[in-house]
Amino acid sequence: MKLLELLSWGDNRLMLRLAVAGTLSGIGSAALLGIVNSAAEEISNNGLDRVNWLLAGIFILISVIYFLAEVFLLSNIARQIEVGIDKVRRKLFGLIADADYAELETFGQARLYDSITQSTQVISQNSHLIGMTFRSLLLLVAVMIYVFWLSALAFFLIVAVVGAGIVIYLRMGRTLSEWFGKLHRIEGILFGKIADLFFGIKEVRMWSRRSDTLYASFIQTSEDKMEIGKTAHRLISRQMIMGISAFYILLAVIVFVVPVYTASFGTDISKIVTAVLFMIGPISIIVQSMTVLGMAEQSAQRMMALSEDLSAIGEPIAEAGGRSLPSDFERITFDQVTFTYPNRDPRHGFVLGPLDLSIERGELLFVTGGNGAGKSTLIKLLTGLYRPVSGAIKIDDLQLGPQSIAPYRNLIATVFSDFHLFAELYGTDGIDPDEAAYWLERFEMAHATSIQNGHYTTIDLSAGQRKRLGLITAILEHRPIIVLDEWAADQDPQFRKKFYHEILPELKRRGTTVIAVTHDDHYFDVPDRRLHLETGKLAELESNDARGRL
């Protein structure tokens, strides 16, 4: 069972602790049942003229053991599950962080987000049912052992009826699972429609035909989900009723049928009937929780599958942190570097390179080219997010590999075109308030936000202002290289001019190596060199040459 396997990650004693507590609980329940039956039989035979203090003492002792076992099992099962989920969540987070970036891009954010948040939430919210079900199963085993001790015939009869019920129940469960799969898929489509409305609200407002079509599509999908949901819940109810009815049938067979054909059965029938009645409560819990546990099991399967897939694309990085690299490097070089995207047809997929390139320390470098020319791909190779398919990237005379890729990335601060602005400046401990204030003023952001206790006081700003904060963050990280991807695209003309004529030269004067992807041909005279990409091929152009030639 993937659910228990998942919860046992990193804790080999979890199942043992649950088994011990559940076994004590189940045995205690069965023992209490046996004592009650024995006491009732003694009263029936001898009347109420005296108390059997031995049975009463044993009953109290077993009650205490049962109580403590139940408290441990049900009070601590949630804690154990939360610990297991925390380990799973941390493992998945680490696997995502360490995965090969190019491979990870093919996964899609929906799958990653679902496994770390929604799937773990399904398991966490139903942890009490997991504990109750586990306890009920062990209790049933203990009661069945007690029934076997009373009557082998009754035991095998119960096993036969229960077995038939399980077969029917599982067949119904397969049908129900198919409908839950349909429900999961239609929910994904429905959420997609909602996302289209949330993220495309401006476009929806701008064209009534689009708005009407989206609304009609949403209504149809919502109705489909409603119908599938109604069918799934009807099947759940039918399955639950069947599970409970099977044991009422069993009770009827034991009471009305078996005594007719077995004369010796009558002496223990009251005890067996009591045992069967005692089993109905745990069986009800199991039947009612099977659907929820099925959903939890599916969540566990998705998380385990994601873990296996992420493990398969882990980036080869040295576990010990790798060798350190000097921040005062002389140059970065590309030697016949090529790159193609994974899982794409090599006959038709994009190919970058082979590239021969040298970047000197302290240079101000522009990368230009048309859409689809390979600028962003080059930047991801340069920053170490992508690994070359062939060729070598070197810093001075050291070729980048598993031992050096992480230290190499530590030299580079970035602001990508699709960057994420962190409200908290992670990793930038001990920020100089005067330096932070200087750059906020320099970027004309002092009136909009500030830095307090390592946080921006607000990041609820325009796209251009958020880009400015992203570059301020990169500067405050004090890394020797800054890479910018279409940074100025969201800036107004006045600040764009300031960026190219004042800020970039100031960074260069401070000794920072700046590599910027840009389309702003009015400022091609600013960099020391300009690299131009065309369909994956790289050429160096004169800084004042605005033509897109190879």
C-alpha positions in Angstrom: 0.0 0.0 0.0 1.6 3.2 -1.2 0.1 5.3 1.6 1.8 3.4 4.4 5.0 3.1 2.3 4.9 6.9 1.9 4.3 7.6 5.5 7.1 5.2 6.5 9.8 7.2 4.6 12.7 7.7 6.9 11.0 6.0 9.8 11.4 2.2 9.8 9.7 1.9 13.2 6.4 3.7 12.3 4.6 0.5 11.2 6.0 -1.4 14.2 4.6 1.2 16.6 1.2 1.3 14.9 1.1 -2.5 14.8 1.9 -2.8 18.5 -0.6 -0.2 19.6 -3.3 -1.5 17.2 -2.7 -5.1 18.3 -3.0 -4.2 22.0 -6.2 -2.3 21.2 -7.7 -5.1 19.2 -6.8 -7.9 21.7 -8.1 -5.7 24.5 -11.4 -5.3 22.8 -11.7 -9.0 22.1 -10.7 -9.8 25.6 -13.3 -7.4 27.0 -15.9 -9.1 24.8 -14.9 -12.5 26.1 -15.0 -11.4 29.7 -18.4 -9.9 29.3 -19.7 -13.0 27.7 -18.2 -15.2 30.4 -19.7 -13.0 33.1 -23.1 -13.1 31.4 -22.9 -16.9 31.1 -22.0 -17.2 34.8 -24.8 -15.0 35.8 -27.2 -17.0 33.6 -26.1 -20.2 35.3 -25.6 -19.1 38.9 -27.7 -16.0 39.3 -26.7 -12.7 40.9 -25.9 -14.0 44.4 -22.2 -13.1 44.2 -19.6 -11.1 42.3 -16.8 -12.8 40.5 -14.0 -10.6 41.6 -11.4 -12.3 39.5 -13.3 -11.6 36.3 -14.0 -8.1 37.5 -10.3 -7.5 38.3 -9.2 -8.9 34.9 -11.9 -6.7 33.2 -10.5 -3.6 34.9 -6.9 -4.5 34.0 -7.7 -5.2 30.4 -9.8 -2.0 30.2 -6.8 0.0 31.3 -4.6 -1.6 28.8 -7.2 -1.1 26.1 -7.7 2.5 27.1 -3.9 3.3 27.0 -3.5 1.5 23.6 -6.4 3.4 22.2 -5.1 6.7 23.5 -1.7 6.1 22.0 -3.1 4.9 18.7 -5.7 7.5 18.1 -4.0 10.4 19.8 -0.6 9.9 18.2 -1.6 8.5 14.8 -2.2 12.1 13.5 1.2 13.2 14.8 2.9 10.2 13.2 1.2 10.9 9.9 2.1 14.6 10.1 5.7 13.7 10.7 5.6 11.3 7.7 4.0 14.0 5.5 6.6 16.5 6.6 9.4 14.1 5.5 7.7 13.5 2.2 7.1 17.2 1.6 10.7 18.0 2.4 12.0 15.2 0.2 9.9 16.4 -2.8 10.9 20.0 -2.2 14.6 18.9 -2.2 14.1 16.8 -5.3 12.5 19.7 -7.1 15.3 22.0 -6.0 18.0 19.6 -7.2 16.3 18.4 -10.4 17.8 19.1 -13.8 16.1 22.4 -14.8 15.6 21.6 -18.5 13.9 18.3 -17.6 11.9 19.9 -14.8 10.4 22.4 -17.2 8.6 19.5 -18.9 6.7 18.5 -15.7 4.4 21.5 -15.5 3.7 23.5 -12.3 0.3 21.9 -11.8 1.7 18.4 -11.1 4.4 19.8 -8.8 2.0 22.0 -6.9 -0.6 19.2 -6.5 1.9 16.8 -5.0 3.4 19.1 -2.5 0.2 20.9 -1.3 -3.1 19.3 -2.3 -2.1 15.6 -2.2 -0.4 16.0 1.3 -3.5 18.0 2.4 -5.8 15.1 1.5 -3.8 12.7 3.6 -3.3 15.1 6.5 -7.0 16.0 6.7 -8.0 12.4 6.9 -5.3 11.2 9.3 -7.9 10.3 12.0 -9.7 8.0 9.5 -6.4 6.3 8.8 -5.9 5.6 12.5 -9.5 4.5 13.0 -9.4 2.1 10.0 -6.1 0.6 11.1 -7.5 0.1 14.6 -10.8 -1.4 13.3 -9.0 -3.9 11.0 -6.9 -5.2 13.9 -10.0 -5.3 16.2 -11.8 -7.4 13.6 -8.8 -9.8 13.4 -8.9 -10.2 17.2 -12.7 -10.7 17.3 -12.4 -13.3 14.5 -9.8 -15.2 16.6 -12.2 -15.2 19.5 -15.1 -16.5 17.2 -12.8 -19.3 16.0 -12.1 -20.2 19.6 -15.9 -20.4 20.2 -16.8 -22.2 17.0 -14.8 -23.2 13.9 -18.0 -23.5 11.9 -19.1 -19.9 12.8 -15.6 -18.7 11.9 -15.6 -20.2 8.4 -19.1 -19.2 7.8 -18.3 -15.6 8.7 -15.1 -15.8 6.5 -17.2 -17.1 3.6 -19.9 -14.4 3.8 -17.3 -11.7 4.4 -15.2 -12.9 1.5 -18.2 -12.8 -0.8 -19.0 -9.3 0.4 -15.4 -8.2 -0.2 -15.5 -9.5 -3.7 -18.7 -7.6 -4.5 -17.4 -4.5 -2.6 -14.1 -4.4 -4.6 -15.9 -4.8 -7.9 -18.1 -1.9 -7.0 -15.0 -0.1 -5.8 -13.3 -0.5 -9.3 -16.3 1.1 -10.9 -16.3 3.9 -8.3 -12.6 4.4 -8.9 -13.2 5.0 -12.6 -15.8 7.6 -11.8 -13.5 9.3 -9.3 -10.9 9.4 -12.1 -13.4 11.1 -14.3 -14.3 13.5 -11.5 -10.6 14.3 -11.0 -10.2 15.0 -14.7 -13.3 17.2 -15.0 -12.2 19.1 -11.9 -8.9 19.9 -13.6 -10.7 21.2 -16.7 -13.1 23.2 -14.5 -10.2 24.8 -12.6 -8.6 25.6 -15.9 -11.7 27.6 -16.9 -11.6 29.4 -13.6 -7.9 30.2 -14.1 -8.7 31.5 -17.6 -11.1 33.9 -16.0 -8.8 35.0 -13.2 -5.6 35.5 -15.3 -7.3 36.6 -18.4 -9.9 38.9 -16.9 -8.7 41.9 -19.0 -9.0 40.0 -22.3 -12.4 38.6 -21.2 -13.7 42.1 -20.5 -12.4 43.4 -23.8 -14.5 41.0 -26.1 -18.0 40.0 -25.3 -17.9 37.0 -27.7 -14.9 35.6 -25.8 -16.7 36.3 -22.5 -19.9 34.6 -23.6 -18.0 31.6 -25.0 -15.9 31.2 -21.9 -19.0 31.5 -19.7 -20.9 28.9 -21.8 -17.9 26.5 -21.7 -17.6 27.0 -17.9 -21.4 26.3 -17.5 -21.1 23.1 -19.6 -18.0 21.9 -17.7 -19.7 22.7 -14.3 -22.8 20.7 -15.4 -20.6 17.8 -16.5 -18.8 17.8 -13.1 -22.2 17.9 -11.3 -23.5 14.9 -13.2 -20.3 12.9 -12.7 -20.3 13.9 -9.0 -23.8 12.8 -8.6 -23.0 9.4 -10.1 -19.9 9.0 -7.9 -21.8 9.8 -4.7 -24.6 7.5 -5.7 -22.0 4.7 -6.1 -20.5 5.6 -2.8 -23.8 5.3 -1.0 -24.6 2.0 -2.8 -21.2 0.6 -1.8 -21.6 1.7 1.8 -25.1 0.2 2.1 -23.9 -3.0 0.5 -21.1 -3.3 3.0 -23.3 -2.8 6.0 -26.1 -5.0 4.6 -23.7 -8.0 4.2 -23.2 -8.2 7.9 -26.9 -8.0 8.7 -27.3 -11.0 6.3 -24.5 -12.7 8.1 -26.3 -12.1 11.5 -29.5 -13.5 10.0 -27.7 -16.7 8.7 -26.1 -17.3 12.1 -29.3 -16.8 14.1 -31.9 -18.4 11.8 -30.2 -20.9 9.5 -27.2 -22.5 11.2 -28.9 -23.7 14.4 -31.4 -25.7 12.2 -28.5 -27.8 10.8 -26.1 -27.8 13.7 -27.5 -29.0 17.0 -24.3 -28.2 19.1 -24.2 -24.7 17.8 -27.0 -23.4 20.1 -24.8 -23.3 23.2 -22.5 -20.6 21.8 -24.9 -18.8 19.5 -25.5 -15.9 22.0 -21.7 -15.3 22.3 -21.2 -15.4 18.5 -24.2 -13.1 17.9 -22.7 -10.7 20.4 -19.3 -10.9 18.6 -21.0 -10.2 15.2 -22.8 -7.3 16.7 -19.6 -6.1 18.2 -18.0 -6.2 14.7 -20.6 -4.0 13.1 -19.2 -0.8 14.5 -15.6 -1.4 13.2 -17.0 -2.6 9.9 -19.1 0.5 9.5 -16.0 2.6 10.1 -14.0 0.7 7.5 -16.8 0.8 4.9 -17.3 4.5 5.4 -13.6 5.3 5.3 -12.8 3.2 2.2 -13.6 6.0 -0.2 -11.6 8.6 1.6 -8.7 6.2 2.1 -8.9 5.4 -1.6 -8.4 9.1 -2.3 -5.6 9.3 0.1 -4.0 6.2 -1.5 -4.3 7.8 -5.0 -2.6 11.0 -3.5 0.1 8.8 -2.1 0.6 7.1 -5.5 0.9 10.4 -7.2 3.5 11.6 -4.7 5.5 8.4 -5.0 5.4 8.5 -8.8 6.6 12.1 -8.7 9.3 11.2 -6.3 10.5 8.4 -8.6 10.4 10.7 -11.7 12.2 13.5 -9.9 14.9 11.1 -8.6 15.4 10.0 -12.2 16.2 13.6 -13.4 18.3 14.7 -10.4 21.2 17.0 -11.4 24.6 15.5 -10.8 25.9 17.9 -8.1 28.5 17.0 -5.5 26.9 16.1 -2.2 29.8 17.7 -0.2 29.0 21.1 -1.7 31.8 21.0 -4.4 34.9 22.9 -4.7 35.0 26.7 -4.1 35.5 29.1 -7.0 37.3 32.4 -6.7 35.2 35.5 -7.1 38.1 37.2 -8.8 38.0 34.9 -11.9 39.5 36.2 -15.2 37.1 34.8 -17.8 34.3 32.4 -18.6 34.6 30.5 -21.9 32.4 28.3 -24.0 34.2 25.7 -26.1 32.0 24.2 -28.9 29.0 24.2 -26.6 25.7 22.9 -28.0 22.3 22.4 -26.4 19.0 20.8 -27.5 15.9 20.5 -25.4 15.1 17.1 -23.9 12.2 15.0 -25.1 11.9 16.8 -28.4 12.4 15.4 -31.9 16.1 16.1 -32.7 15.2 16.5 -36.4 12.9 19.4 -35.8 13.8 20.7 -32.3 15.8 23.8 -31.6 19.6 23.5 -31.5 21.8 26.1 -30.0 25.4 26.1 -31.1 28.1 25.1 -31.4 29.2 28.2 -29.5 32.7 29.5 -28.9 32.6 32.5 -26.5 34.8 34.3 -24.0 33.5 36.7 -21.4 36.1 38.7 -19.5 35.7 39.7 -15.9 34.2 43.2 -15.5 32.8 43.4 -19.0 29.5 44.9 -19.9 28.0 42.6 -22.6 24.8 42.8 -24.5 23.1 39.7 -26.1 20.7 40.5 -29.0 18.7 38.6 -31.5 15.2 38.0 -32.8 12.4 36.0 -31.1 13.3 32.3 -31.0 17.0 32.9 -31.8 18.1 31.3 -28.5 18.9 34.3 -26.3 17.1 32.9 -23.2 18.6 29.4 -23.8 22.1 31.0 -24.0 21.4 32.8 -20.7 20.3 29.5 -19.0 23.5 27.8 -20.2 25.6 30.7 -19.0 24.0 30.7 -15.6 24.4 26.9 -15.3 20.6 26.2 -15.3 21.0 24.1 -18.5 23.8 21.6 -19.0 25.5 21.5 -22.5 24.7 18.5 -24.6 28.3 18.7 -25.9 31.3 21.0 -25.5 32.5 22.5 -22.3 31.9 25.7 -20.2 35.0 26.8 -18.2 35.7 29.4 -15.6 39.4 30.3 -16.1 40.9 26.8 -16.6 38.3 24.8 -14.7 35.6 23.0 -16.7 32.2 23.1 -15.0 31.0 19.8 -13.7 29.2 18.2 -10.7 31.9 19.5 -8.3 31.8 23.1 -9.5 28.3 23.8 -10.9 26.8 25.0 -7.6 29.7 27.2 -6.6 29.7 28.6 -10.2 26.0 29.5 -9.9 26.7 31.2 -6.6 28.8 33.8 -8.5 25.8 34.9 -10.6 22.8 37.1 -9.6 19.9 37.1 -12.1 16.8 38.9 -13.1 15.1 36.7 -15.7 12.3 37.9 -17.9 9.8 35.7 -16.0 11.6 36.3 -12.6 10.0 35.8 -9.2 10.3 38.7 -6.8 10.8 37.4 -3.2 9.3 39.7 -0.5 12.0 38.4 1.8 15.6 38.8 0.7 16.7 35.2 1.3 20.4 34.8 1.8 21.2 38.5 2.0 22.0 38.6 5.7 23.4 41.8 7.2 22.1 44.3 4.6 23.7 47.7 4.9 20.8 50.1 5.4 22.7 53.0 3.8 23.5 50.9 0.7 19.9 49.7 0.5 18.6 53.2 0.8 21.1 54.4 -1.9 19.9 51.9 -4.5 16.2 52.4 -3.7 16.8 56.1 -4.3 18.9 55.4 -7.4 16.1 53.3 -8.8 13.5 55.9 -7.8 11.8 53.4 -5.5 12.3 55.0 -2.1 8.8 56.5 -2.2 7.2 53.1 -3.0 8.8 50.7 -0.6 11.7 50.1 1.8 13.7 47.3 3.3 13.0 46.4 6.9 14.3 43.3 8.7 15.3 41.7 5.5 11.9 42.2 3.8 10.5 44.7 1.3 7.7 46.5 3.1 5.5 45.9 -0.1 5.9 44.3 -3.5 2.4 45.1 -4.6 3.8 47.3 -7.4 3.7 47.6 -11.2 5.7 45.2 -13.4 8.4 47.7 -14.1 8.8 48.6 -10.4 9.0 44.9 -9.5 11.8 44.5 -12.0 13.6 47.4 -10.3 13.3 45.7 -7.0 14.6 42.4 -8.6 17.7 44.2 -9.8 18.2 46.0 -6.4 18.1 42.5 -4.8 20.7 41.2 -7.2 23.0 44.2 -6.5 22.6 43.7 -2.7 23.7 40.1 -3.1 27.2 41.4 -4.0 27.9 38.7 -6.5 30.5 39.3 -9.2 28.2 38.6 -12.2 24.7 40.0 -12.9 22.7 38.5 -15.7 19.6 40.4 -17.0 17.0 39.1 -19.4 15.0 41.8 -21.1 15.1 43.8 -17.9 14.3 47.2 -19.5 11.3 46.0 -21.4 8.9 47.1 -18.7 10.5 50.4 -17.9 9.3 53.8 -19.1 11.5 55.6 -21.7 13.0 58.1 -19.1 14.1 55.4 -16.7 15.2 53.1 -19.5 17.7 55.9 -20.6 18.9 56.2 -17.0 19.3 52.4 -16.7 21.5 52.2 -19.8 23.5 55.5 -19.4 23.9 55.6 -15.6 23.1 52.4 -13.8 24.9 49.9 -16.0 28.0 52.0 -16.3 28.0 52.4 -12.5 27.8 48.6 -12.0 30.7 48.2 -14.5 32.8 50.8 -12.6 32.2 48.7 -9.4 33.8 45.7 -11.1 30.6 43.8 -11.7 30.4 41.7 -14.9 27.0 42.5 -16.5 25.4 40.4 -19.3 22.1 41.8 -20.5 19.7 40.4 -23.1 18.1 43.4 -24.8 16.2 44.6 -27.9 16.9 48.3 -27.3 18.9 49.1 -30.4 19.1 52.8 -29.4 21.6 51.8 -26.7 23.8 49.3 -28.6 26.7 51.8 -28.2 26.7 51.2 -24.4 28.3 47.7 -24.0 31.9 46.7 -24.4 30.7 44.0 -26.8 27.5 42.8 -28.4 26.7 39.2 -29.1 24.1 38.5 -31.7 22.1 35.2 -32.0 20.3 34.1 -35.1 18.6 30.6 -35.2 21.0 29.3 -32.6 24.2 30.6 -34.1 26.3 33.2 -32.4 28.3 36.1 -33.8 30.0 39.2 -32.3 28.9 42.5 -33.7 30.3 46.0 -33.3 28.6 47.8 -30.5 27.2 50.4 -32.8 26.1 48.0 -35.4 22.3 47.6 -35.2 22.0 45.1 -38.0 21.0 41.5 -37.3 23.7 39.7 -39.3 25.7 36.6 -38.5 
